[in-house]
Amino acid sequence: MFMSKFVFNRVIRLLLYIICIYISQIPLLSADIREEQGRKSIRLKTSAYTIFDDKMLLNGYKEKYMELDKDTLLAMIKDYTLSPYKIAAAVMAFNKKFGSEIVYPEKRIVEKIFIRRLNRSASPFVEVAIMYSLCCLDRYRYFKVMVPALIRKLDHYNAAVNDLAFEDLCALLYTKKVRPREARIVFNTLRKMMFLSRKRLAFVKEPDSKLRKKLELLRWAVKVLGSQELKKLPKEMIHLI
């Protein structure tokens, strides 16, 4: 009888001990679960953000940087430790806020900063932002070089890059003052691109997004230069015009 009571008490104590340990671990388990759920949520958001929201990310940074002063934005553009998104957004904010205010000799200093950054950047977002900004700073000097480069960005695999390039090209071209010299540059660049892909164009019935953008710019150039320019295009693409 004594032994049975002793064993029973030991079993009860052991059960109580196990229950106490389990209860003490509940907060830690809950915290681990919440942390894992948070990590999964971040991974999902990051994945979706990477795929769909490059443009939204750039615009978000740009709006934030619109509050900064000129010197701060230039310092950010020269900072090689910043991410390409932040640098591109700083260029876009600088151009929008101060581009029309800059005069010589400050303009030349800004141009040198932009060109140095352009030559050392591997980011298409930074390249597009700087190409457009240089055209805004000195249209006559940079249009011939930068606009063909922007047109080539229309073939970029990243939809955000070719969307930004197209928007910048439209902002440069669709102005009140029509310039035949600039239309000729646009036409010749697109004509070369069309000749390189003329075999594929012969079988195109419905243009994709990239081709539609190029065709829209080509129509603008033909409208400025005259319909006689259509004869200079590859015959394989006339049905698309």
C-alpha positions in Angstrom: 0.0 0.0 0.0 2.8 2.4 0.9 4.7 1.6 -2.3 1.6 2.2 -4.4 1.0 5.6 -2.8 4.7 6.5 -3.3 4.6 5.5 -7.0 1.4 7.4 -7.5 2.8 10.6 -5.9 5.9 10.3 -8.1 3.8 9.9 -11.2 1.7 13.0 -10.3 4.8 15.1 -9.7 6.3 14.0 -13.0 3.1 14.9 -14.9 3.0 18.3 -13.2 6.6 18.9 -14.1 5.9 18.0 -17.7 2.9 20.3 -17.8 4.8 23.2 -16.3 7.6 22.8 -18.9 5.1 22.7 -21.7 3.3 25.8 -20.5 6.5 27.7 -20.2 7.4 26.9 -23.8 4.1 28.2 -25.2 5.2 31.9 -25.6 8.4 30.8 -27.3 6.6 28.5 -29.7 4.1 31.3 -30.5 6.9 33.7 -31.1 8.6 31.3 -33.5 5.4 30.7 -35.4 4.8 34.5 -35.7 8.4 35.0 -36.8 8.1 32.3 -39.5 4.8 33.7 -40.7 6.4 37.1 -40.9 9.3 35.7 -42.9 6.9 34.0 -45.3 4.9 37.2 -45.7 8.0 39.2 -46.4 9.2 36.6 -49.0 5.8 36.8 -50.7 5.7 40.6 -50.8 9.3 40.8 -52.0 8.7 38.3 -54.7 5.6 40.1 -56.0 7.4 43.5 -55.6 10.3 42.3 -57.7 8.1 40.9 -60.5 5.5 43.6 -60.7 6.6 46.8 -59.0 10.0 48.1 -60.3 8.3 51.2 -61.6 6.3 51.7 -58.4 9.5 51.4 -56.4 11.2 54.0 -58.5 8.2 56.4 -58.3 8.0 55.9 -54.6 11.7 56.9 -54.1 11.3 59.8 -56.5 8.4 61.3 -54.7 10.3 61.0 -51.4 13.4 62.6 -52.9 11.4 65.6 -54.3 11.7 67.0 -50.8 15.5 67.1 -50.9 17.7 70.0 -51.9 19.9 70.2 -55.0 23.2 69.5 -53.3 21.8 66.4 -51.5 20.4 64.9 -54.7 23.8 65.4 -56.5 25.6 63.8 -53.6 23.3 60.8 -53.8 23.9 60.5 -57.6 27.6 60.4 -56.9 27.3 57.9 -54.1 28.4 54.4 -55.4 27.0 52.7 -52.3 23.4 53.5 -53.1 21.2 51.0 -54.9 20.5 51.6 -58.6 16.8 52.3 -57.8 17.7 55.1 -55.4 20.3 56.6 -57.8 17.8 56.5 -60.7 15.1 58.1 -58.5 17.5 60.8 -57.4 18.3 61.6 -61.0 14.6 61.7 -61.9 13.8 63.9 -58.9 16.7 66.3 -59.7 15.7 66.6 -63.3 12.0 67.3 -62.4 12.7 69.7 -59.6 15.8 71.6 -60.8 16.4 70.7 -64.5 14.8 73.8 -65.9 16.5 76.1 -63.4 20.1 75.2 -64.0 22.2 77.6 -66.1 25.8 77.8 -67.3 28.4 77.1 -65.7 26.5 75.0 -63.1 24.9 73.1 -66.0 28.3 71.8 -67.2 29.1 70.6 -63.7 25.9 68.7 -63.5 26.4 67.2 -67.0 29.8 65.9 -66.0 28.3 64.3 -62.9 25.6 62.6 -65.0 28.0 61.4 -67.7 30.5 60.0 -65.1 27.6 58.1 -63.5 26.3 56.9 -66.8 29.7 55.5 -67.9 30.1 53.6 -64.6 26.6 52.3 -64.2 25.3 48.9 -65.2 21.7 49.6 -64.3 19.2 50.2 -67.1 17.1 52.3 -64.8 20.0 54.7 -64.1 20.9 54.8 -67.8 17.4 55.7 -68.9 17.0 58.3 -66.2 20.4 60.0 -67.1 19.9 59.8 -70.9 16.6 61.6 -70.6 17.9 64.1 -68.1 20.9 65.0 -70.3 18.5 65.7 -73.2 16.5 68.0 -70.9 19.6 69.8 -69.8 21.0 70.4 -73.4 18.6 69.1 -76.0 20.7 70.1 -79.1 23.9 68.6 -77.7 22.7 65.3 -76.5 19.6 64.4 -78.6 21.6 62.7 -81.4 23.4 60.4 -79.0 20.9 59.7 -76.2 17.6 59.3 -78.1 18.9 56.4 -80.2 20.1 54.8 -77.0 16.7 55.3 -75.4 15.0 53.8 -78.4 17.2 50.7 -78.1 16.0 50.3 -74.5 12.5 49.6 -76.0 13.8 46.1 -76.6 14.9 45.5 -73.0 13.5 42.4 -71.4 12.3 44.3 -68.3 8.9 45.8 -69.0 9.5 48.6 -66.5 12.7 49.7 -68.3 11.1 49.9 -71.8 8.0 51.6 -70.3 10.2 54.3 -68.7 12.2 54.7 -71.9 9.0 55.1 -74.0 7.5 57.7 -71.6 10.8 59.7 -71.7 10.8 59.5 -75.5 7.2 60.7 -75.7 8.0 63.6 -73.4 10.9 64.6 -75.6 9.1 64.2 -79.0 5.5 65.2 -78.5 6.1 68.9 -78.0 4.6 72.0 -79.6 7.7 72.6 -81.6 8.3 69.9 -84.2 12.0 69.5 -85.3 12.6 67.6 -88.6 16.3 67.1 -87.5 15.1 65.1 -84.5 12.5 63.2 -86.5 15.2 62.2 -88.9 17.3 60.8 -86.0 14.3 58.8 -84.7 13.4 57.5 -88.1 16.9 56.4 -89.0 17.4 54.6 -85.7 14.0 52.7 -86.0 14.7 52.0 -89.7 17.9 50.2 -88.8 16.2 48.2 -86.1 13.4 47.2 -88.4 15.8 46.0 -91.1 17.6 43.8 -88.6 14.3 42.1 -87.7 12.5 42.3 -91.1 12.3 38.5 -91.5 10.4 38.1 -88.2 8.2 41.2 -89.0 6.9 39.6 -92.1 5.0 37.0 -90.1 3.7 39.4 -87.4 0.0 39.9 -87.4 -0.6 41.5 -84.0 2.3 43.6 -82.7 3.4 43.0 -79.1 3.9 45.8 -76.6 7.5 46.5 -77.6 6.7 46.6 -81.3 3.7 48.9 -80.8 5.8 51.4 -79.0 8.4 51.5 -81.9 5.6 51.7 -84.5 4.1 54.7 -82.7 7.4 56.5 -82.7 7.9 55.6 -86.3 4.5 57.0 -87.3 5.4 60.2 -85.5 8.7 60.5 -87.5 6.9 59.8 -90.8 4.3 62.3 -90.0 6.9 65.0 -89.5 9.2 64.0 -92.5 6.5 63.1 -95.0 5.0 59.9 -96.3 7.8 59.5 -98.9 9.9 58.0 -96.1 7.8 54.9 -96.1 9.6 53.8 -99.2 12.8 53.6 -97.2 11.4 51.0 -94.7 11.6 47.2 -95.3 8.7 45.9 -97.3 8.1 43.2 -94.7 6.8 45.7 -92.2 4.6 48.0 -94.3 1.5 46.1 -93.4 2.1 47.0 -89.8 2.3 50.8 -90.5 
